[in-house]
């Protein structure tokens, strides 16, 4: 049971096991969808498509290919005139992944949600499901988390109990979420084709305008960094409050994007020199870039020598984060004398929860 305020911050790596793309993979798939968008708009003639001129689509595709960004949101934030086209292409790519992911059975062993479900079910005394102090903040558009929680909990609790648990912003989709498309069986099967077959099908000239239609409708439910601030202000403010109040913060499959860090106020709320929190984060593959960002986020700009590590563990200035798993229980020097816990795993989200992080302490 989660008896203390606990927040899970989820990035693309937390949805990978369901077949959804990483940030870089999404960029590549948006390029493909931009090409499909161009073909459909050209076939509609000079009138364009839903107010989108073919020249704008061509320009969007060219800019995206030339820039080749790591993250699509950052690109759209710098190209606000193409934000609408970008959102439609993102939606198209994710709709395709939605049906492709339904065929990925071999990744079921990576379903890390089972560890969360197990803790939710271990109720103490007369406690009920709704008494679990847990929230999820996700930057992912897919609803695999929502569906997985509902399905798992309804196998043990009543529908009313699950419904009550899921209410009141239990899951915050910072940038919106996909809705279930209205597609026929043949259309779904075509979207579920393996990449090589799907690309071949696109080149054959088969009509995929249905995907663009669904992409346009679904895009209205998703937000990017280039969207108006009012579009996501409630979600951001709610998420910031949850993180501020949390005792335990699990950061899973998250790329520590600077803009997202700033929007959630992480440089302040997760500064372990100023806040007493237990923080657990994944850095799959032990990326040096992530280590550096995490160092700055958790310890600020001050001299890392101020941190007193446990016996036998090197100081941060001696590349502490290069150890496979850091269990840092340190008294931070300074006026506040805060005690915080920081753990890192270089494993996948599944293995981090299975082998490294202890959910029972939350």
N, C-alpha and C positions, 0 to 999 in steps of 0.2 A: 504494500500500500504506500502511496505517496502522502506521507503525513506532514511534510513541509512544503511550502510553496516552491514548485518545480516548473521550470520552463524548458522546452525543447525548441531550439532554433534550427530549422532545417533548410538545407540547400539542395542543389540538384543531385548531389551524391546520395541523398536519402531516398530518391525515387528511381535511381538507376536500376535497382533490382527488378522493377516492374517494367523495364524496357523503355523508360523515358530517357531523353538525351541529356548529356552533360552540357555545360554552357557552350563549349567549342563545337560539339556535335550539333547543337541547335542552330548555330550560325550556318553550318554547312547545309543543313536541311532547309533553312529559310532561303538560301540561294537557289535551291532546286525549286521551291515553291514560288519564288519570284519569277523564275522562267515559265512555270505553268501559268501564273497570273498574267504574264505578258501575252502568252498565246491566246488565252481566253479573251482578254481585253481587245486584242487585235481582231479577233473574229467577230466582235460586236460592232466594229466600224468606228467612225469618228466620234460617235456619241459617247464612247467610253463605257465604263461599267461602274454603276453606283457613284457617279461623279468623279471617277478616277480616270485620268487621261493616260493613254498608253505610253506617252513620252515620259510621264512621271514614274511609271513602273520601270521603264528601261533605265532611267537615271538612278532610281533606287537600287536596282540590281547591279549596275556598274559601280556605284559608290561602295556598295557592300562588298563586292568582289575585290575592288582596289584596296579598300581599308582592311579587309580580312580581320575583323575585330575578334578578340577573345570572347567578348560577351555582347550579345545583340542589344541589350538595353542601353549600354554605354554608347553604342553607335547611334541609336535612335535619339538619345538625349542630345547628341550633337547635330542631328538632322531632323529637327522637329517638323519640317514640311513633309517628311516621308513617314511620320509616325503612324498614320492611319494605314498605309500600305504595309508597313512593318508589322503592325498588330495582326492584320489579316493573314500575312504569311506565317507568323508565329502560330496562329490558331490552326492554320492548315497543316503545318508540320506536326503539331501536337495531336490533332485529330487522327492523322495517319498513325502516329505512335500509339494512340489509344487502342486501335484495333490490332496493330502489330503486337503490342504488349500482351494481349489476351492469348497469344499463341506461345508465349515464353514460359514453359513449364519448368525448364531446367534451372531457372533462377529462384524457384520457390524456396530453396534452402537459404537464400539470402534475405528472407522476409524478417527483418529485424523487429518488426512490430510485435512479434510473439513475446518478446521480453517485456515490453510495456504492458501488454495484455495480462501477462502472468502477474505482474505487480499490482495491477488494478484489481485483480480478483482476490488478492490476499488481504482481505479485510480484517481489521483488528476489532475484536469484541463485538459491540453492537453497531459498528460503523457500517455505512452503506456506500454504494458505488459513488454517489455524488459527493461524498466526503473526501475523495481523493483530490489533493491540491496539485493539479497538473494542468498545464496549458501548452499548446503548440503554436509556434509562429513559423509559418512556412513561406518561402519565396517561390514555391513551385505552383504552377498553374493546375497540375493534375490533382485529381481527388482520390488518389489511391490511399492516402492516409485516412480520409473521411470514411471511405468505403470499408477499409480494413478494420477500423475501430468499430464501426457499426456491426459488421458481420461477426467479428470475434466476440463482442460483448453480448450480442443477442443470442449467442449460443449458450450463455450462462445466466444472463439477467433477463428480466421482463422487458418488453418493448417500452413500457412507460419509464422504467428505470434508465434505460439507455437514452431515451429521448431527453429526459431531464438532465442527464450527464452531459450530453452533447450541446446543450443550450448555453447561452450567455458567453459567446465567443470562446468556446473551448478550443476551437481551431481558428486561427487568424490567417487567412490568405492575404498577405500584404499587397500583392498585385493582382488580386482577383483569381478566379478559377474557371476551368472549363465546364461547360454544360454538356449533357449527353446529346450528341447529334441525332437528327432524325433521318436515318439512312436506311435503305433497303438492304436485303441480304446480299445481293450481288455487289452493291457498292462497298459494303463492309468487307467482303472477301477480297475485293481488288485492293483495298487499303491495307489488307493484312499480308499482301505479297512480300516475299523477301526483297531486300534492296535491289538486287540485280534484276529480278523479274519486274519490280515496280518501275525502275528506271527504263527498262526495255518497253514496258507498256506505255510510259509517257512519250517515248520517242516514236512509237507506232502511230501516234496521233489520235488515240482513243479519247473520247470525251471525258474530261475530268472537271467539267464546270460545276458539278454537284459539290465537289470538295471546296471550290471557291465560294459557292453559295453558303455552305455551312461555316466556312472560315469567316466570312463576313459577319454572320449572325453571332458566332461565338466570340469574335474579337471585341464585341461590345461589352463582354464580361471580364476582359483582362485589361491590365494597366501596365504601362512601361514607365521607365524613369523620365521619359519625355512628356508624360501625361500631365494634365493640370493637377496641382498639388491637392486641390479639394477632392480629387478622385480617390485618394488613398489616405487623407488626413486622419480620418477616424481610426483606421486600422493601425497607422503608425503610432498615434498617441496611445491607443490601447496597448499595443505591443511594448512601447517604452515603459508604461506603468507596470506591466507584468514583470518585465526584466528588472526594473528598479526594486520591486517588492520580493523578488525571488530569492530563496536561500540557495537553491541548486539550479545551475544552468548547464544544459547539455547542448553542445553545438555540433551537429552531425551533418557531414557532407556539404559543408558551407565553405565557399571560397574566400571569405573575408573581403569581399569587394568594398573598397573605401567608401563609395557613396552609400551603400547599404549600411555599413558600419556607422556612418555619420547620421543617417536618417533614423536609425534605431537608438542613437545616443550611446553606442557601445563603448566609445572611448572614455566616457564618464562612468557609466553604470557598471562596467566590468573592469575598471581600474582597481586592481587588487591591493593597491596601496591605500585606497580610500574607502573600499567596500569589503565587508566580510561576506564572502560567498564561496560556494564550492563550484568550481567550473571544470567541465570535462569537454574536451574538443578533439575532433578527429582531423588528422592531416595525412590522408592516404598517400603512401609512398614517401612520406617525410620530405615534402617540398620545402626547399630553403626559403622560397618566397613567402610561403605561408608562415613559416617559423618567424621570419622577420616582422611580418604584419602582426602576428599574434603577440610577439614580444612587446611591440609598441602599444598594442591595445591593452594588454593586461598590466603592463608596468610603466606606461607613459614614456616620456622623453628623458627621465632622470637616469643617472648613472646606474647600470645594472649591478654594480658592486654593492649598492645599498641593500640588495636582497641577500639574506642569510640563508643558504641552502642547508638541507639536512646533511648529517655526517656522511661522507663517502660520495656525495654528489657534487659535480663541478658547478662553479658559479655560472650565471647566465652569460657573463662576458667570455667564458670559456666554452661557449656553444652548448649550454645545458640542454637546449631543445633538440639537439642531435641524438640524444638518448631515445631509445625506442618508446619508452613509457616514462614520463616524468610524474612522480607523485611528490609534489612540492608542498610541504606543510611548513610554511615559513612565517616567522614574526617579522613584519616589515619594519625596518628602522624608520624613525620619524615620530612626529607628535601623536599620530593616531594609534600607532602600535597595533595595527589590524592583523588578525589571524585569518588567513585564507587558504583554501586548498585548490590546487591546480593539477589536473591530470591530462596527459596527451596520449592518444593512440595513433599509430601510423597504419593501422589496419582499416579494412572496410568498415562501414557502419555496423554490419552484422557482427563481424568478429570483435569490434570494439566493445559491443554490448555483451557478447558471449564470453570474451576472454579477459577484457581489461577493466571496464567500468563496473562498479558495484551499485546497481540500482537500489539495493535494499537499504543503502545509507541515505537515500533521498527522503 
